[in-house]
Amino acid sequence: MNDRYDAGAAGHGADQYELVGYDEYGRPVYRQVPPQQQTQQPYDSYTQQGYGYDPYATGGQQAQQYDPYGGGDTGQQPQTPSYDPYGTGSHQQQHTGGHSASYDPYGRTAAGGQQPRVAEQTAYIPHQAGPVEEPVTQERGDRDYRTEQFAFVEEPDQDSEDVIDWLKFTENRTERREEAKRRARARVVALVVVLALAAAGGVGYLWYAGKLPGLSSSDDKKDTATPTGAQKRDVIVVHLHNTKKGGTSTALLVDNTTTKQGTTVLLPNALALSGDDGSTTTLAKSVDDDGSSGTRDEIDTVLGTEIQGTWRLDTPYLQNLVDLIGNIDVDTNANVPDPEAKSKGTAPLVRKGKAQTLSGKSAVAYATYQGSGEAQNAQLERFGQVMQAVLRKLTSDAQGATTTVQTLGMIIEPPLTDKDLGAFLARLADLAKGGDYKTALLPVQTDGTLSAQASASVVKDVLGGTAKSPDKDAAIRVSVRNASGVKDNTGKARVVLLNGGFSFQDGGSGAAEATSEVVYADAADKDDATEVAKTLGLPAGAVSKGDVSGNADVSVVLGQDYAPSSS
């Protein structure tokens, strides 16, 4: 007989169940075995061998019945009604001879005969150990239902909550992402606005400062539009003394602190200056005769400026300055020979070309070079190039520039101090590095005077002054050159002419000449020339028409016949 589970021992009455496997949770699964008519005993390897235990319930009646609950071997199989939880097959079983057909969990027929497959059978999954509850039985005809026969899992509700939580999590994460994107866009927009404002502010500052490319003329317009009195300028005069060849070169260094513009104004040596005694002289003579203080006052009178100090720069100091700052670059306009060369075939010390690097020695040679047949203005312009190149290379730090000045060991003339000069040069150096620096030549006529139209662009716009050249009609300007061989004759002639109401100009000294001469250029000046000769005690035959030197009205050459005692 088939080994079957006695449901009555488990509290299920007379129902019979058989173990068919385990579910995915490891719980045993049983099926109800419906009673079947067994017409033929199938072959069973276990019962034929006489083991007596048939795990698949397929052996004959000779096999010993195994009762897991200790029911013993009954020798026969009880007839039990089939269990059908759905009420579909309990009374529709087929019987053969009153015996139950062998049960095949895979739906196969027994080897001993044809058996119908059970259409619907419900697996019974017993509950796990827990509190014992009184089973509730519902009667429906000849069927009974117990709650322990069904397993109700509350997982759908849990799953629903999990789905809702997941949807909320997804929605919250999406919202956070969108919020992060909005914040990022807001930051980008804010950054763009800040950069735009910064750029606009920078451009506005450059425009206000006049440093925008292509607007270099804005400085000139600003100077013209701004009243002269509203601009503040610091001015220092610098005299370059050529200690080897003699002669001087003069320039004004101007720092317009209002317009932030620096300028080097070149002053020709022929510039006519007026002394305190009313005499007229040239810039070159004034530097040699009147010294720094006298020349500074005379320049202020003629140009309407206010010079704060005088910087005497001898050529050895210029050479040391260029070497100290590490050479300069200049666009040279001439080949300059080496002054120490012994032959003419020697290569030039300075070559003509763009961005030529000059050492201290080369810079001095270029700044003082005046070619054959060139006017003094050509040499003066080269001096201006060297000065601007020096300022571009000089440090913009006031303390550093002061240290450079002190290192040179120059003698600074009062009221200027080395600290004042260092701070002043540092400011000009800053302007030169920024491109806010230029060089201008003061236009001077052949007689040394300044025309209002020619000097307006420099005297008025750059210096903020008013041209006051000596008045030609105020006094006859007399240039005196001493060729008598007596040095004191120049001073004696000067005193006589000033006392006679004439303006005196020192024409220097030259080779001795036997006779004196008085020369006038214009016929209108003939009477003045005659009066000059008479004042000096010279004969009327000494007066003649000819070329007049400098900016004088009458030129005088004192010869060996000149006798001051008789004048």
Sequence and secondary structure as in RCSB ss.txt:
>XXXX:A:sequence
MNDRYDAGAAGHGADQYELVGYDEYGRPVYRQVPPQQQTQQPYDSYTQQGYGYDPYATGGQQAQQYDPYGGGDTG
QQPQTPSYDPYGTGSHQQQHTGGHSASYDPYGRTAAGGQQPRVAEQTAYIPHQAGPVEEPVTQERGDRDYRTEQF
AFVEEPDQDSEDVIDWLKFTENRTERREEAKRRARARVVALVVVLALAAAGGVGYLWYAGKLPGLSSSDDKKDTA
TPTGAQKRDVIVVHLHNTKKGGTSTALLVDNTTTKQGTTVLLPNALALSGDDGSTTTLAKSVDDDGSSGTRDEID
TVLGTEIQGTWRLDTPYLQNLVDLIGNIDVDTNANVPDPEAKSKGTAPLVRKGKAQTLSGKSAVAYATYQGSGEA
QNAQLERFGQVMQAVLRKLTSDAQGATTTVQTLGMIIEPPLTDKDLGAFLARLADLAKGGDYKTALLPVQTDGTL
SAQASASVVKDVLGGTAKSPDKDAAIRVSVRNASGVKDNTGKARVVLLNGGFSFQDGGSGAAEATSEVVYADAAD
KDDATEVAKTLGLPAGAVSKGDVSGNADVSVVLGQDYAPSSS
>XXXX:A:secstr
    EEGGGGTSTT EEEEEEE TTS EEEEE       S    HHHHTT    TTS S TTS    TTS    S
S        TTSSSTT    BTTB     TTS   TTS     S   EE    S       EEEETTEEEEGGG 
    HHHHHHHHHHHHHHHHHHHHHHHHHHHHHHHHHHHHHHHHHHHHHHHHHHHHHHHT STT TTHHHHHHHH
S GGG  EEEEEEEEE TTT  EEEEEEEEETTTTEEEEEEE TT EEE TTS EEEHHHHHHHTHHHHHHHHHH
HHH     EEEEEEHHHHHHHHHHHT EEEEE S B  TT SSTTS  SB  EEEEEE HHHHHHHHT   TT  
HHHHHHHHHHHHHHHHHHS S HHHHHHHHHHHT    TT  HHHHHHHHHHHHHHHHTT EEEEE    TTS  
 HHHHIIIIITTS        TTTS EEEEEE SS TTHHHHHHHHHHHTT EEEEEEE S  SS EEEESSGGG
HHHHHHHHHHHT  GGGEEE    TT SEEEEE TT  GGG 
